[in-house]
Amino acid sequence: MRHALIAVLVAGVAAIVAGVVTNDFYLRILFNIGIYFLCASGMNVLLGFAGQKSLGQAGLFAAGAYGAALLTTSAWDLGPWTALVLSTVIAALCGVLIAAPSLRVRGPSLAMVTLAFGIVVEKVVTEAEVFGGAMGIYAIKPLTFAGEPLDMTGWVWLVIALGLVLHLLLRNLLTGRYGRAFLSLQADEVASGAVGVAVHRYKVLAFVIAAASCGLAGALVAQQNQYINSDFITFNLSIFILLLVLFGGAGSLAGPVLGAVTLTVISAMVARWAWIEHFVQGALLLFALYVMPKGLAGVLGGLFRARRDAAPRRAEAPAADARLPLREAPAMAGPLLSAEGLNKAYGGVRPARDVSACLTPGDIHALIGPNGAGKSTLINMLSGVVRPDSGRTLFRGEALGRAAPHAVCRRGIARTFQNLRLFRDLSVRDNVLLGQHARMRNGFLSSLLGLPLAWREERAAEARVAEILRFLGLSGLADQPAGALPYGLQRRVELARALATEPHLLLLDEPAAGLNPQETAELGQILLRIRDQGVTMLLVEHHMDLVMAISDHVIVLDYGAVIAEGAPAVVQADPRVMAAYLGTDEVEPEEEAEGRVAVRA
Ligand SMILES: Nc1ncnc2c1ncn2[C@@H]1O[C@H](COP(=O)(O)OP(=O)(O)OP(=O)(O)O)[C@@H](O)[C@H]1O
């Protein structure tokens, strides 16, 4: 509520200023601030939250502007308000178009593709007859109120009102489930999919939001000016929109307003010297990138934030009475998971050769084998990160097929990674809340509108996360950035995040890697408690003491094939296992006869 009140207050003050000012030049500056704020708000979702770099926003601005122009001047002859809505929708659809490459390319390549989109649109609107060529389109219908076209003050009030509504809607969206999902995309797409975020869908959504807000701004500009031509649609505009977000503070809710106000005023001040305007923009971009990586919002936030006491960096003892949240599921007979004849080859390397395995529910299964045996590859195939070349996996009796990682997670398989994949800049709580992503029922509209369902789901997820943190002794660290914790605790946070998906099956890829002996022993106790609460586990581990102490069933891989499996003691005594670990094909007959073969890591 406090945030909403401040936003209403700022908008109210701006509206009063607009009501008092009579000078058309100043009113136009206020109008431009509103227009750039709309562009920056959407772009902030795309760049600041989802981390997708787009240099083609001018093309989306054009989609809105020319959409409004054509809809009100051509044979359609629609009313200006209808045209405003439809042109925003057209721009949003164009957003889907430029989102498509983002599903295949990333980083600089994506920036290049979006840049090309902007250039193509610029050329098309300059050359094509339907867009009026270089002359553009005239006599666009302006918006009206009570039958009268809006005057300049009316236009400013309108953009303030639209800006306020957009800000409050995006604030609802970004402070909950959707905002966390966007941030997870920016941090690590693989981990994002593994916690149940539909990576492609969320990328497209971020592009659509940015496109719709830019298109809305474009349509408003066309309707206010009552004409549009290709001079509006320049590469410079795309850079300016990017700069608005970077300078204001990417990923901050206050960033767009700070960027829009500062840069519009600076632009207006230097506008009379066109050559200086571009120079100033370039200099500001460099300044923002090098001196204030978090933009103005970051600088101001640093000034006003009270100094925090040195944060505790130690976990407390796990709470014995804490209960993990578990998903309801009908009881089933038979194995929880069975892999049948899985094969995978990377060129000449074959990390999976006809691998079959059966995981009974309620047990800790260990997957061991020498380095390069194919353990991680098997975990990757079971979690949807890697597609097997052949074979199939049945989970709870149903084939996993070619399910993507987020879909596998939704079915009840969670995982951790050999090389930690935490969302390092997010707090421990947010990391674990991301684990709850697929368990929450609030969709896009209820989140955007801040409906009670969204609040209820958020509160319920927070309560479940608090219980998981208690279970693992991490409650005192909930507000710490995950990346700032000692390594052993980061491993525990990753485990907490996986548990928050409420899995039936937990795949743990070397959870004890990098832990000291005491931490390894504590981990063993935690895994036993997790099993006792009903979660089945498949554990890849090199620490044989841990494996032998806690596993109910051990599978041994060598050169991508299962060479032994069974109870720990049986596997320990298997000569083939010994041979695999020692790198020999032979085992001394008397050793085998005496059962003296021990597995060593
Ligand atoms: N994406 C890939 N491209 C090419 N080769 C790969 C790929 N992923 C794995 N491999 C190869 O497959 C083999 C098995 O790798 P994998 O990581 O599954 O083994 P591992 O048993 O988990 O090993 P470690 O215990 O060292 O982690 C290795 O030779 C590895 O180099």
The ligand as a MOL file (V3000), in Angstrom:
LIG
                    3D

  0  0  0     0  0            999 V3000
M  V30 BEGIN CTAB
M  V30 COUNTS 31 33 0 0 0
M  V30 BEGIN ATOM
M  V30 1 N 27.4350 -31.8480 -23.6100 0
M  V30 2 C 28.4500 -32.7150 -23.7780 0
M  V30 3 N 29.1580 -32.7220 -24.9140 0
M  V30 4 C 30.1600 -33.5970 -25.0990 0
M  V30 5 N 30.5340 -34.5190 -24.2000 0
M  V30 6 C 29.8620 -34.5640 -23.0460 0
M  V30 7 C 28.7920 -33.6700 -22.7680 0
M  V30 8 N 28.3070 -33.9510 -21.5330 0
M  V30 9 C 29.0450 -34.9630 -21.0600 0
M  V30 10 N 29.9810 -35.3340 -21.9650 0
M  V30 11 C 30.9610 -36.3960 -21.8210 0
M  V30 12 O 30.2850 -37.5380 -21.3800 0
M  V30 13 C 31.0740 -38.2470 -20.4580 0
M  V30 14 C 30.2950 -38.4670 -19.1860 0
M  V30 15 O 30.1390 -37.1910 -18.5470 0
M  V30 16 P 29.3320 -37.0590 -17.1750 0
M  V30 17 O 29.4660 -35.6350 -16.7390 0
M  V30 18 O 27.9710 -37.6020 -17.3510 0
M  V30 19 O 30.1690 -38.0100 -16.2330 0
M  V30 20 P 30.1200 -38.1480 -14.6590 0
M  V30 21 O 30.0560 -39.5950 -14.3620 0
M  V30 22 O 29.0660 -37.3040 -14.0790 0
M  V30 23 O 31.5600 -37.5830 -14.2880 0
M  V30 24 P 32.0440 -36.8120 -12.9610 0
M  V30 25 O 31.9880 -37.7830 -11.8530 0
M  V30 26 O 33.4320 -36.4100 -13.2900 0
M  V30 27 O 31.1310 -35.6640 -12.7900 0
M  V30 28 C 32.3550 -37.4500 -20.2550 0
M  V30 29 O 33.3590 -37.9960 -21.0720 0
M  V30 30 C 31.9640 -36.0730 -20.7300 0
M  V30 31 O 33.0880 -35.4020 -21.2380 0
M  V30 END ATOM
M  V30 BEGIN BOND
M  V30 1 1 1 2
M  V30 2 1 2 3
M  V30 3 2 2 7
M  V30 4 2 3 4
M  V30 5 1 4 5
M  V30 6 2 5 6
M  V30 7 1 6 7
M  V30 8 1 6 10
M  V30 9 1 7 8
M  V30 10 2 8 9
M  V30 11 1 9 10
M  V30 12 1 10 11
M  V30 13 1 11 12
M  V30 14 1 11 30
M  V30 15 1 12 13
M  V30 16 1 13 14
M  V30 17 1 13 28
M  V30 18 1 14 15
M  V30 19 1 15 16
M  V30 20 2 16 17
M  V30 21 1 16 18
M  V30 22 1 16 19
M  V30 23 1 19 20
M  V30 24 2 20 21
M  V30 25 1 20 22
M  V30 26 1 20 23
M  V30 27 1 23 24
M  V30 28 2 24 25
M  V30 29 1 24 26
M  V30 30 1 24 27
M  V30 31 1 28 29
M  V30 32 1 28 30
M  V30 33 1 30 31
M  V30 END BOND
M  V30 END CTAB
M  END
